[in-house]
């Protein structure tokens, strides 16, 4: 199994969630209002830096992760949305 981790501007998370559903992703976990500093600038939820991010975690088979990731990349190219995407190995402990 693979864990797809997506970090997106909070205001675009619903579009990304709709895309995941359209791709047949059976479920995901969302961590809303994520704070941090990175290449897109400070996202601290403060008066000075009001933006926040959302972290979306999706558990997929190794076969499915490639097509879902490519669909997300295509979406980001088309709309110009900045998104960070990572794929991690995931296994359930015995």
C-alpha positions in Angstrom: 0.0 0.0 0.0 1.0 3.6 -0.5 0.1 6.7 1.5 -0.5 9.7 -0.7 -0.1 13.0 1.3 -1.4 16.2 -0.3 -0.8 19.7 1.1 -3.0 22.3 -0.5 -4.3 25.8 0.2 -7.3 25.4 2.5 -9.5 27.3 0.1 -9.0 24.7 -2.6 -9.4 21.5 -0.5 -13.0 21.0 -1.5 -12.1 20.9 -5.2 -9.4 18.4 -4.5 -11.8 16.2 -2.4 -14.3 16.3 -5.4 -11.5 15.2 -7.7 -10.6 12.3 -5.3 -14.2 11.2 -5.3 -14.4 11.4 -9.1 -11.3 9.1 -9.3 -13.1 6.5 -7.2 -11.0 7.0 -4.0 -13.0 5.2 -1.3 -11.9 7.5 1.5 -9.3 9.9 2.9 -8.4 11.7 6.1 -8.2 15.5 6.2 -6.2 17.6 8.7 -7.7 21.0 8.3 -6.1 24.4 9.3 -2.5 23.2 9.0 0.1 25.8 9.9 3.6 26.2 8.6 6.1 28.0 6.4 7.4 26.9 3.1 7.8 27.7 -0.6 4.3 29.2 -0.8 5.1 31.5 2.1 3.9 31.6 5.7 0.5 29.9 6.4 0.0 30.7 10.1 -3.7 31.5 10.4 -2.8 34.9 12.0 -3.8 38.4 11.1 -0.4 39.0 9.5 -0.4 35.6 7.6 -4.0 34.5 7.5 -3.7 31.6 5.0 -3.8 28.0 6.2 -3.3 24.7 4.4 -5.1 21.4 4.5 -3.3 18.0 4.6 -5.1 15.2 2.9 -4.0 11.6 3.5 -5.1 8.9 1.1 -4.3 5.1 1.4 -4.1 3.5 -2.1 -2.8 0.4 -3.7 0.5 0.7 -5.6 -1.4 0.3 -8.9 -3.9 3.1 -8.1 -1.5 5.7 -6.8 0.1 6.5 -10.2 -3.2 7.3 -11.9 -4.6 9.3 -9.0 -1.3 11.3 -8.7 -1.3 12.1 -12.4 -4.9 13.3 -12.3 -4.0 15.6 -9.4 -0.9 16.9 -11.3 -3.1 17.6 -14.3 -5.6 19.5 -12.2 -2.9 21.6 -10.7 -1.4 22.4 -14.1 -4.8 23.4 -15.4 -5.8 25.7 -12.6 -2.4 26.9 -11.5 -2.9 25.7 -7.9 0.2 25.2 -5.9 0.1 21.7 -4.2 2.7 19.5 -2.5 2.3 15.8 -3.1 4.3 12.9 -1.5 4.0 9.2 -1.7 5.1 7.1 1.3 5.3 3.4 1.8 2.5 2.2 4.1 2.0 -1.1 5.7 -0.2 -2.3 8.5 1.7 -3.8 11.5 1.2 -7.5 12.0 
